[in-house]
Amino acid sequence: MKFDRKLIKRFASFLKGSRKMVMISIITAILSSGIGILLPFLVGRAIDSINEDGVDYGTLTRYIVIMLVLIVISALFQLFMNRTNNKISYNVTEKIRNEAYGKVRKLPVSYIDNTSVGSIQSMVISDCETIGDGLIMFMNQFFAGITAIIFTLVIMLVADWKLALFVLVFTPVSFLVSYFIASRSFSSFKAQSEIRSRQTSFISEGTGNFRIIHLFNINEMICNDFDKINEDYKRTSRKATFLSSITNPSTRFVNSLIYAGVAFIGAGHVTSGAITVGLLASMLAYASQFMKPFNDLSSVYTELSDSMACLTRIFKFLDEAELDDDLTSENVDEDLTWDREGDFEIEFKDVSFSYVKDQPVIKNVSFRIKAGSSCAIVGPTGCGKTTLINLLLRFYEPDSGEILVNGKPISQVPRNTLRKYLGVVTQDTWFRNADIMENIKFGRPLLSDEDAISTAKVSGADSFIRKLPNKYHEQISSSRDDISEGQRQLLSITRAMASDPCILILDEATSSVDILTEVKIQKAVKDLLKGRTSLVIAHRLSTIVDADMIVVMEDGRVSEIGKHEDMIDSGGFYSKLYKSYTE
């Protein structure tokens, strides 16, 4: 693994608010490690208090008491350091996770459409967790390890420079073994992170669409596909784990050889009278202790390989191109806003658009919706109806042409400002995991409960809400099964009505409900449309015969514009479409 300086510098920026705690952690690590380094020296002196003349109990007791005091102090410093490091790690992980999640709302819809939900989930949850674990291990062991190495080396050089030199000469062998193994584990950890993302995406997709899977009886195929991903993960993880697991045993083997060499050479020094038995015991302890930080640092290096792979993926995500306007701007130019009490006219002016370059979906579309009128857009599947809605909502930008509201190009209006004037009811209903009241007030949180209930009565949703155990305080979510599709649509319409939009967009709002439910929804829609400029997309042509204007789309172009009766009489494409629907 090669440490990218830019990557590390960028990561360090997340530590800005924790710099004092980092300094405290480093200081406590040095103190805890430094105190621990003194213990082998004191043990050696205590051993030397026992000689052929007997035991000097006074000296022995003094050293034992000093060691006990130092052990307690070192443990307290260790405890404080661990608590501080945990706090640092969780603070940094929270910042990275918040920034990654906040990035989602700044990305163009095109990125979200082309990226699996599971991949983003894995990155925001699992990858951030891995980074936090790596930071904790680094803070717990790196500074303490460096301190132990320096202090131990100094004491050994003072006590017996020959033994110290022997240890120092062979120590790089241990470090090189660790580096050689760990450097090859980075690619495996990176691949492991990517496959983990695929796993999360696959599980999310499977659990979210389990009815379709059962309906088409493809359970076995789905399980087989998951087994393949799981097999890839097992193989990659096994390699990564194997490489990381042999680091410690390999370095310990080298360290054991160094320890044996110190024992052999030291024994000769004792017999020659160059050092005492107590000092030899201290040197053996220091030889072992000198190698331990290298083992710990090798573990840190291996853990950082995994963390760096995750960090690289997250920063790549954070560097994705964002939307081109300020979504958080609160000081919008008044010239770029409209009076909510006024009328709203919409005009598509020679608009063309393609999701894929050179493959246009919308071609030179032009039409105008008069203020306060309703416009229905009809046409076969894939003709570009929903794409027009996406362009009006500024989920995408036209390749050419422009869309105007009251003569102002919406491309000059910040997206969050534009969407305050729009209300949308789609075929796919989505609700927060919250109670019904909170969902009704989703687009207008300051709306009173009384006004929210009044809106539900107008839409017709009040009748089924009253039958629920907790009524308006009943907890709901998009996955709840005991609320029908029609009831969901009524609730979705209620939510749109509660936001009091100036322009209303209905995208296939009744396509998934039965005829009786459709009648209820149509009544609610009529109340919702009163006095509002509206754009309606519908496959059921019976729902749009009363529209003030109908735009017929065919192959990405406008083929007809007019009222229902006029186009039926003309015998054009709409007439044929309507006849095929009614027959």
Buried (B, 14 or more C-beta within 10 A) or exposed (E): BEEBEEBEEBBEEBBEEBEEBBEBBBBBBBBBBBBBBBBBBBBBBBBBBBEEEEEBEEBBEBBBEBBEEBEEBBEBBBEBBBEBBBEBBBBBBEBBBEBBBEBEEBBBEBBBEEBBEBBBBBBBBBBBEBBBBBBBBBBBBBBBBBBBBBBBBEBBBEBBEEBBEBBBEBBEBBBEBBBEBBBBBBBBBBBBBBBBBBBBBBBBBBEEEEEEBEEEEEEEEBEEEBEEBBEBBEBBBEBBBEBBEBBBEBBBEBBEEBBEBBBEBBEEBBEEEBBBBBBBBBBBBBBBBBBBBBBBBBBBBBBBBBBBBBBBBBBEBBEEEBBEBEEEEEEBEEEBBBEEEEBBBBBBBEBBBBBEEEEBBBBBBEBBBBBBBBBBBBBEEEBBBBBBBBBBBBBBBBBEBBBBBBEBEBBEBBBBBBBBBBBBBBBEBEBEEBBBBBBBBBBBEEBEEEBBBBBBEBBBBBEBBEEBEEBBEBBBEEEEEEBEBBBBBBBBBBBBBBBBBBBBBBBBBBBBBEEEBBEBBBEBBEEBBEEBBBBBBBBBBBBBEEBBBBBBBBEBBBBBBBBBEEBBEEEBBBBEBBEEEEE
